[in-house]
């Protein structure tokens, strides 16, 4: 599984960084930064929850 984001689409809500801080962070402008583009299996539930709750739909998970 690979995690990517559309940085231009991000609105800086921070849901991803709160739900999965091992995988996501925010830059100085509050926009999403991917810390781990291939997270460990034990992090996947949190990553999928972050995808579901992202208001801008800027997080993508591919297999």
Contact map, one row per residue, 1 for C-alpha under 8 A:
111000000000000000000000000000000000011000000000000000000000111
111100000000000000000000000000000000111000000000000000000000111
111110000000000000000000000000000101111000000000000000000011110
011111000000000000000000000000000100100000000000000000000011100
001111100000000000000000000000011100000000000000000000000111000
000111111100000000000000000000000000000000000000000000000110000
000011111100000000000000000000111000000000000000000000000100000
000001111100000000000000000000000000000000000000000000000000000
000001111110000000000000000000000000000000000000000000011100000
000001111111100000000000000000110000000000000000000000011100000
000000001111100000000000000000100000000000000000000000110000000
000000000111110000000000010011110000000000000000000000000000000
000000000111111000000000000001000000000000000000000001100000000
000000000001111111000000110001110000000000000000000000000000000
000000000000111111100000000000000000000000000000010011000000000
000000000000011111111001100000010000000000000010011011000000000
000000000000011111111011110000010000000000000000000000000000000
000000000000011111111000000000000000000000000000000000000000000
000000000000001111111000000000000000000000000110110000000000000
000000000000000111111111000000000000000000100110010000000000000
000000000000000111111111100000000000000000000000000000000000000
000000000000000000011111100000000011000000000000000000000000000
000000000000000010011111100000000111101000000010000000000000000
000000000000000110011111110000011111000000000000000000000000000
000000000000010110001111111000011110000000000000000000000000000
000000000001010010000001111111111000000000000000000000000000000
000000000000000000000000111111111000000000000000000000000000000
000000000000000000000000011111100000000000000000000000000000000
000000000001000000000000011111100000000000000000000000000000000
000000000001110000000000011111110000000000000000000000000000000
000000100111010000000000011111111000000000000000000000000000000
000010100101010110000001111001111100000000000000000000000000000
000010100000000000000001111000111110000000000000000000000000000
001110000000000000000011100000011111100000000000000000000000000
000000000000000000000111100000001111100000000000000000000000000
001000000000000000000111000000000111111000000000000000000000000
011100000000000000000010000000000111111000000000000000000000000
111000000000000000000000000000000001111100000000000000000000000
111000000000000000000010000000000001111110110000000000000000000
000000000000000000000000000000000000011111110000000000000000000
000000000000000000000000000000000000001111110000000000000000000
000000000000000000000000000000000000000111111000000000000000000
000000000000000000010000000000000000001111111110000000000000000
000000000000000000000000000000000000001111111111000000000000000
000000000000000000000000000000000000000001111111100000000000000
000000000000000000110000000000000000000000111111110000000000000
000000000000000100110010000000000000000000111111111000000000000
000000000000000000000000000000000000000000011111111100000000000
000000000000000000100000000000000000000000001111111110000000000
000000000000001100110000000000000000000000000111111111000010000
000000000000000100000000000000000000000000000011111111001011100
000000000000000000000000000000000000000000000001111111001000000
000000000000001100000000000000000000000000000000111111100000000
000000000000101100000000000000000000000000000000011111111110000
000000000010100000000000000000000000000000000000000011111000000
000000001110000000000000000000000000000000000000000001111100000
000000001100000000000000000000000000000000000000001101111111000
000011101100000000000000000000000000000000000000000001011111000
001111000000000000000000000000000000000000000000011001001111100
001110000000000000000000000000000000000000000000001000001111110
111100000000000000000000000000000000000000000000001000000011111
111000000000000000000000000000000000000000000000000000000001111
110000000000000000000000000000000000000000000000000000000000111
